[in-house]
Amino acid sequence: MSSWFVYMVRASDHSLYTGITTDIDRRLAEHQSGKAGAKYFRGRNACEMVYTEPNHTRSSASKREAAIKKLARQQKLELIRGQEL
């Protein structure tokens, strides 16, 4: 069984994109190439991976992704900094 990651990527406009994957390096490369990345990165570039959360199942990764997407930007930045919410 694959281990899933929840991740956040900082875009060129300093916005944060949240997603899930089984391969962090491949997914960042896909976002940066624009070929297999998310539509979110049309018109902006994926700059860097700023947060990863390993050891999820597909289901728990999807649930965690949804929870992170509901957070305010400040809460996401605190999560990135490793602070307790």
LUMLUMLUM-73843 format. One line per field, with one value per residue: residue in one letter; x negated, y negated, z negated of N, C-alpha, C in turn. Coordinates in nm, 4 decimals, padded with zeros to 6 digits. Atoms other than C-alpha are relative to their C-alpha. Layout:
r A,...
n_X X,...
n_Y Y,...
n_Z Z,...
ca_X X,...
ca_Y Y,...
ca_Z Z,...
c_X X,...
c_Y Y,...
c_Z Z,...
END
This chain:
r M,S,S,W,F,V,Y,M,V,R,A,S,D,H,S,L,Y,T,G,I,T,T,D,I,D,R,R,L,A,E,H,Q,S,G,K,A,G,A,K,Y,F,R,G,R,N,A,C,E,M,V,Y,T,E,P,N,H,T,R,S,S,A,S,K,R,E,A,A,I,K,K,L,A,R,Q,Q,K,L,E,L,I,R,G,Q,E,L
n_X -00.0838,00.0777,-00.0147,-00.0410,00.0439,-00.0704,00.1075,-00.0304,00.0985,-00.0085,-00.0027,00.0740,-00.0737,00.0054,-00.1155,00.0320,-00.0815,00.0012,-00.0367,00.0454,00.0766,00.0815,00.1393,00.0163,00.0906,-00.0665,-00.1145,00.0508,00.0498,-00.1176,-00.0535,00.0945,00.0053,-00.1265,-00.0575,-00.0918,-00.0303,-00.1357,-00.0404,00.0355,00.1293,-00.0052,00.0063,00.0929,00.0982,00.0236,00.1367,00.0649,-00.0785,00.0222,-00.0548,-00.0396,-00.0516,00.0051,-00.0611,-00.1455,-00.0666,-00.0654,-00.1164,00.0384,00.0648,-00.1063,-00.0678,00.0918,00.0086,-00.1218,00.0079,00.1004,-00.0546,-00.0964,00.0704,00.0369,00.1400,00.0875,00.0069,00.0858,00.1384,00.0388,00.0211,00.1280,00.1050,00.0030,-00.0645,-00.1289,-00.1159
n_Y 00.1184,00.1230,00.1028,00.1261,00.1251,00.1258,00.0970,00.1362,00.0608,00.1453,00.0441,00.1221,00.1144,-00.0242,-00.0766,-00.1364,-00.1044,-00.1233,-00.1183,-00.1291,-00.0782,-00.1083,00.0318,00.1453,00.0554,-00.0081,00.0918,00.1363,00.0129,00.0120,00.1353,00.0958,-00.0151,00.0448,-00.1018,-00.0881,00.0666,00.0478,00.1210,00.1119,00.0555,00.0705,00.1422,00.0165,-00.1086,-00.0720,00.0362,-00.0940,-00.0803,00.0626,-00.0817,-00.1375,-00.0776,-00.1374,-00.1157,-00.0030,-00.0828,00.0867,00.0583,00.0982,00.1117,00.0815,00.0698,00.1013,00.1032,00.0808,00.0770,00.1060,00.0984,00.0832,00.0890,00.1348,00.0066,00.0093,-00.1337,-00.0800,00.0428,-00.0555,-00.1428,-00.0084,00.0305,-00.1077,00.0412,-00.0622,00.0830
n_Z 00.0000,-00.0108,00.1015,-00.0612,00.0611,-00.0200,-00.0218,-00.0412,-00.0893,-00.0105,-00.1395,-00.0298,00.0556,00.1449,00.0464,00.0411,-00.0613,00.0790,-00.0757,00.0515,-00.0969,00.0540,-00.0339,00.0153,-00.1006,-00.1302,-00.0054,-00.0124,-00.1373,-00.0874,00.0175,-00.0569,-00.1454,-00.0564,-00.0878,00.0720,00.1260,00.0206,-00.0727,00.0883,-00.0387,-00.1272,00.0320,00.1135,00.0028,00.1249,00.0391,00.0910,00.0929,00.1305,00.1090,-00.0304,00.1131,-00.0518,00.0676,-00.0076,-00.0998,-00.0999,00.0651,00.1018,-00.0699,-00.0582,00.1095,00.0527,-00.1036,00.0111,00.1247,-00.0179,-00.0937,00.0722,00.0923,-00.0437,-00.0426,00.1177,00.0591,-00.0875,00.0230,00.1295,-00.0232,-00.0690,00.0992,00.0984,00.1238,00.0318,-00.0343
ca_X 00.0000,-00.1323,-00.1944,-00.0229,-00.1407,00.0495,-00.1552,-00.1558,-00.3358,-00.4132,-00.3268,-00.5002,-00.2249,-00.2937,00.0353,00.0432,00.1702,00.2641,00.2769,00.2066,-00.0336,-00.2336,-00.5538,-00.6436,-00.9350,-00.7412,-00.4374,-00.6374,-00.8092,-00.4667,-00.3409,-00.6556,-00.6464,-00.2830,-00.2143,-00.0501,-00.0082,00.3080,00.5015,00.4210,00.0711,00.1875,00.0865,-00.1365,-00.4424,-00.4964,-00.8027,-00.8707,-00.7309,-00.6787,-00.4971,-00.4635,-00.2721,-00.3596,-00.2126,00.1466,00.3806,00.5575,00.8668,00.6941,00.4872,00.8026,00.9686,00.6606,00.6290,00.9903,00.9295,00.6169,00.7953,01.0539,00.7876,00.7220,00.3932,00.2428,00.3267,00.1614,-00.1516,-00.1558,-00.1235,-00.4177,-00.6212,-00.5387,-00.3337,-00.0343,00.3011
ca_Y 00.0000,-00.3429,-00.6105,-00.9365,-01.2894,-01.6111,-01.9051,-02.2800,-02.4598,-02.8320,-02.9932,-03.2855,-03.5193,-03.3939,-03.2054,-02.8533,-02.5474,-02.2333,-01.8850,-01.5150,-01.2750,-00.9565,-01.1171,-01.4683,-01.5254,-01.4081,-01.6164,-01.9362,-01.8762,-01.8282,-02.1556,-02.3364,-02.1962,-02.2918,-01.9678,-01.7499,-02.0043,-02.1618,-02.4278,-02.6493,-02.6970,-02.8361,-03.2002,-03.1463,-02.9331,-02.6672,-02.7938,-02.5590,-02.2851,-02.4499,-02.1793,-01.8020,-01.5726,-01.2036,-00.8668,-00.9048,-00.6628,-00.7937,-00.8575,-01.0329,-01.2439,-01.3621,-01.4492,-01.6342,-01.8213,-01.9386,-02.0492,-02.2466,-02.4141,-02.5467,-02.7150,-03.0875,-03.1895,-03.2793,-02.9337,-02.7748,-02.9828,-02.8720,-02.5114,-02.5639,-02.7114,-02.4051,-02.5869,-02.4357,-02.5567
ca_Z 00.0000,00.0967,-00.1592,-00.0716,-00.1458,-00.1975,-00.0705,-00.0175,00.2630,00.2616,00.5946,00.7647,00.6384,00.2809,00.2659,00.1237,00.3098,00.1153,00.2648,00.2107,00.3806,00.3362,00.4747,00.3572,00.5980,00.9027,00.8131,00.7651,01.1003,01.2622,01.1142,01.2254,01.5796,01.6311,01.8188,01.5554,01.2791,01.1459,01.3361,01.0378,01.1799,01.5121,01.4913,01.1870,01.1253,00.8604,00.6730,00.3849,00.1675,-00.1717,-00.3679,-00.3607,-00.5894,-00.5313,-00.6277,-00.5191,-00.3475,-00.0366,-00.2451,-00.5362,-00.2937,-00.1168,-00.4467,-00.5721,-00.2407,-00.2734,-00.6330,-00.5383,-00.2470,-00.4938,-00.7084,-00.6899,-00.5296,-00.8679,-01.0012,-00.6979,-00.7572,-01.1202,-01.0080,-00.7733,-01.0584,-01.2670,-01.5249,-01.6997,-01.5734
c_X -00.0882,00.0258,00.0293,-00.0509,00.1041,-00.1108,00.0554,-00.1169,00.0227,-00.0103,-00.0740,00.0706,00.0134,00.1257,-00.0458,00.0983,-00.0158,00.0459,-00.0473,-00.0725,-00.0670,-00.1484,-00.0182,-00.0850,00.0641,00.1106,-00.0456,-00.0506,00.1164,00.0604,-00.0907,-00.0058,00.1269,00.0697,00.1017,00.0388,00.1454,00.0274,-00.0355,-00.1279,-00.0034,00.0038,-00.0837,-00.0929,-00.0076,-00.1459,-00.0672,00.1012,-00.0294,00.0508,00.0315,00.0417,00.0103,00.0916,00.1515,00.0444,00.0623,00.1168,-00.0390,-00.0688,00.1051,00.0731,-00.0867,-00.0163,00.1209,-00.0033,-00.0987,00.0529,00.1007,-00.0672,-00.0212,-00.1489,-00.0947,-00.0157,-00.0869,-00.1469,-00.0510,-00.0267,-00.1350,-00.1154,-00.0083,00.0611,00.1310,00.1118,00.0956
c_Y -00.1246,-00.0914,-00.1316,-00.1174,-00.1079,-00.1034,-00.1383,-00.0520,-00.1508,-00.0360,-00.1325,-00.1255,00.0102,00.0668,00.1417,00.0967,00.1264,00.1167,00.1263,00.0746,00.1177,-00.0272,-00.1516,-00.0603,-00.0010,-00.1033,-00.1446,-00.0240,-00.0145,-00.1393,-00.1022,00.0075,-00.0519,00.1041,00.0891,-00.0606,-00.0449,-00.1248,-00.1251,-00.0683,-00.0519,-00.1487,-00.0312,00.1197,00.0638,-00.0230,00.1060,00.0748,-00.0560,00.0832,00.1392,00.0691,00.1449,00.0978,-00.0026,00.1141,-00.0957,-00.0741,-00.1076,-00.1207,-00.0932,-00.0809,-00.1113,-00.1158,-00.0937,-00.0878,-00.1159,-00.1082,-00.0931,-00.0989,-00.1380,-00.0007,-00.0032,00.1353,00.0927,-00.0370,00.0522,00.1496,00.0221,-00.0229,00.1074,-00.0351,00.0746,-00.0947,-00.0081
c_Z 00.0000,-00.1182,00.0712,-00.0817,00.0252,00.0121,00.0306,00.0825,-00.0016,00.1477,00.0151,-00.0522,-00.1525,-00.0558,-00.0317,00.0637,-00.0834,00.0855,-00.0688,00.1119,-00.0700,00.0236,00.0039,00.1114,00.1388,00.0108,00.0119,00.1423,00.0985,-00.0096,00.0684,00.1520,00.0677,00.0849,-00.0712,-00.1345,-00.0059,00.0838,-00.0794,00.0459,00.1437,-00.0342,-00.1224,00.0006,-00.1376,-00.0384,-00.0860,-00.0850,-00.1389,-00.1166,00.0526,-00.1286,00.0477,-00.0746,-00.0075,00.0910,00.1007,-00.0641,-00.1012,00.0630,00.0593,-00.1073,-00.0569,00.0986,-00.0101,-00.1247,00.0141,00.0930,-00.0665,-00.0956,00.0615,00.0366,-00.1191,-00.0676,00.0842,-00.0212,-00.1333,00.0113,00.0674,-00.0978,-00.1095,-00.1324,-00.0189,00.0386,-00.1162
END
